[in-house]
Amino acid sequence: MTTVIWIDWYSYHISRFRALFEHESFKRQVTGIELVGGCGVHRGLQFRDEERGDLPISSLFPQADWDQAGQLRLAGAVWAKLNELRPSAVLVPGWYTAPALAAAVWARVHRRRSILMSETTEQDHRRVWWKESLKRFLIKALFDFGVAGGKPHVRYLLQLGFPLHRIARFYDVVDNLFYKRAADLARLSPERRLTFSLPQSYFLYVGRLAPEKNLSMSLRAFSQYRKSGGTWSYVLVGDGPERATLERQSHELGLDEHVLFAGLKAAKDITTYYAFAGCFLLPSIREPWGLVVNEAMASGLPVIVSTHCGCAQDLVDSGRNGYVFEPTNVGELSSRMLLMGSFSQTKLDAMKERSRQIIAGYSLEHWAAEVARLVQDGAAACES
């Protein structure tokens, strides 16, 4: 039995769990633990997906928010649940919360395999030497294996002393087929563009409207783009603490006719925004990965991605499916927008196809196969 733990389960958590559950190596011997059923780490916003079918997922505090539940109470509940399940391997979400550490310690105490799930990079935060030393100790003491998102995440685990042969890839994946099918289906109904009041050509952002997303800078860059002759619009899907500020900034820049704040949308509606966009934009100054880029690429979009996004090195093939830019450089982003908006439809179609080719290598199947390999390697090590 293998157990997977996440805080609050979004749609992509459900997809990843189902991929493990249905993988031939696990033979449906997989269980899930959800820590809270209310709001997770994003205060006031709930992204939890309740469509779980008959999957064996237990919610420890189904009515509580992450802030309400309490770290020590969650740690105790995780320990008790693992005592009940008695898994042979535990997939642990990071090393920075009490319930995650409790899960790793439980695995060590009971001589079970502990697998760290990590999407942390060196540039996510300012690093302090003594904290890094503590992390090295914790990782060595508590985890047998690690599964990471991409190149920068693997590099950071290596810096923390984790052996390369114990690190797997493809943690940050989504249901590519769902987004591909939904976007292609939406494009067969051009009237959906009118139903959603979408512009003819537009850059698209999907995510929280929060400071780390660097959207204020993106509005300044978009303003320069328009002043330089650009004709595309800018659509932002999502909600968050900066929405009012961003709407006011857009008005002050004279962009009311060219910027659409669409609000928070369900997954079934977001696919329509992906379907009719010309290019996806993620300008974050801090982003461990950026799963919305996966979604956009699976939907068949070229991308413009900040170099501070963890996915940039793995998913952006410069000039072929998109571009990267420094998130503090307004002029560079504006130039990227102008370049993208100048391309012929033939060039854009080629970039869209390249996006789908790249993201096909970051699939649920790859994720499940990598975890299966780690679990099997661990079992073999125990038997030898």
Buried (B, 14 or more C-beta within 10 A) or exposed (E): BBBBBBBBBBBBBBBBBBBBBBBEBBEEBBBBBBBBBBBBEBEEBEBBBEEBEEBBBBBBBEEBBBEEBBBEBBBBBBBEBBEEBEBBBBBBBBBEBBBBBBBBBBBBEEEBBBBBBBBBBEBBEEEEEEEBEEBBEBBEEBBBBBBBBBBBBBBBBBEBEBEEEBBBBBBBBBBBEBBBBBBEEBBEEEEBBEEBEBBEBBBBBBBBBBBBBBBBBBBBBBBBBBEEEBEBBBBBBBBBBBBEEBBEBBEEBEBEEBBBBBEBBEBEBBBBBBBBBBBBBBBBBBBBBBBBBBBBBBBBBBBBBBBBBBBBBBBBBEEBBBBBBEBEBBEBBBBBBBEBBEBEEEEBEBBBBBBBEBBBEBBBBBBBBBBBBBBEBBEEEEEE
